[in-house]
């Protein structure tokens, strides 16, 4: 089977998977699901923006899972998904971070209380910000897990109930953190390099994921897997600010927390020249005072920026809607 990266910009990278690799991918998925308290075959809902698998293949691979296409611009669609959640009563749920956050916001705005107890929710494909995690967790009254993977190498890491870092699945990959040609010390940030241990058709050996991370010691849970203490996203997921380069998540997460009552959705768009366009979908509470506060916040970080009010922010062709969109960047791959 042939898979490719999302290719949001530039040429997608294609990889070939052998038949046995699918079994390891599925086993990796079930392993991480079990940490959330969900057993194979239990009901599951996956919210996605763009289907890459036919429903027939998905049903064959994951019995009991429903894939639901989320129109990120339609409140009616989110209402349908909410009703499906109530009727289907899944044990777990997953999806792109922005889709899950928008679903949680819709439910909160509509005053919908979800009485069925989900055992866990995991996000994928995009970096999960603090304000997204808090919104999803409080609305659905469940633990939110961050899962990291690549289409070309399946599910690689996930946090456990302690939420203090991501456990690397060393049964399928060997991971290294490298900086300047050497392995980093614990806590030191470097490039995440992986070697795929379970794909004989096209093995990826010391493959540069393009993501930055740091390694850490063992977790208190005692599972014994190597730990990613932090995952910072791709090297180009950084914003040029008055303080130098900062992780985009550090800025966008704070921005989202600060103005959640005034903004439905937002996206930072930057070019290689460094100028920034911030697109905002305002709420009914938006006014001149809110505009002034947003401008002051942005001026504290950015030298050259413009704010544009829009009615919607459309997802990428891959179905993702990253909070930071950069010219020449590539979105984080989604293994689903």
C-alpha positions, 0 to 999 in steps of 0.5 A: 500500500502507498501512503503520502504526507499531507503535502500542504505545500510542496511535493508530498513524500510517498512511502510504501507499506507492506502487509504486515505493517498494517497489523503493527499499526493496528496493534499500536492503535489498540495499545494506546487506546487501552491506556485510555481504558478502551478495548478493541471493538468498543464503540468509537467516533473519529471526527475528521475533515478529509477521508483517506480511507474508504468506509469499507476498509475502515470498518474492516480495520476497526470494528465499532468505529464511526468516521464522521466528516466535520464541516468546520463552518457548519453549526448544523453539522456540529449539531448532528455530530452532537446528536450522534454522540448522544445516540451512539454512546461511544467509549472513546472519541478522536479527531483533529485538534481544531475540529474537537475544540470547535465541537466542544465550543459548539456544545458549550455555546448551545448549553448541551450537557453530554451525560454519557461518560467518555473514557477518553479523547485523543487529538491528532494531526495538529498541535494540541494547545492548552486552551483547546485541551482545557475546552475539550476536557471541561465540555466532555468531562473526560481526559484528553490525550495527545497522540503523535504519529506519521502517516508514513510510520503510524502511531508513534507516541502518546501521553498516559494518565499522568500527562507529563510527556509522550511515551514512544512506542519502541515496539514499532520505532526507534527514536532519537533526538539529535542536535548538531550531529549528536544525540541530545542530553535529557531536556535538550531540544533537537530534531526528532529522528525515527527508524521504522522497525516494522516496514520491510517494503520501504524501511525508514532509517534515521528519518527526519520527521521535521519535528522538534522535541526533547527526551526525558527519563521514565514516567511514574506510570512505570510502563518503561517506554522512552519519553518525549518530555516536550514536542514542539512541532515542526522546525518552521512552526515558530514565529518571529517576534520582538523577543526572537523566534518563539514556538507558535503554540506559545503565542497562539495558545495564550492568544486563544485563552486571552480572547476566547469570548471575542473570537470564534476562530483564528489563524496566524498566516506568515510569509518567509519575509516575516510579515503576519496576517491574523484572520479572526472570526469574531463572536457577537461580543466583538467591539472596538474595545475588543479590537483595541485589546487584540491589537495591543496583545499582538503589538507586544509580540509582532513588529509587522502585522495586520488583522482581518475579520472574516466570516469563516476560516476554511480548512486545508485540502487535507481537512486540517486547519492549523492555527499557524499557516506558513508559506513553504511549511508542511502540515503535521501528518495525520496517521489515521 
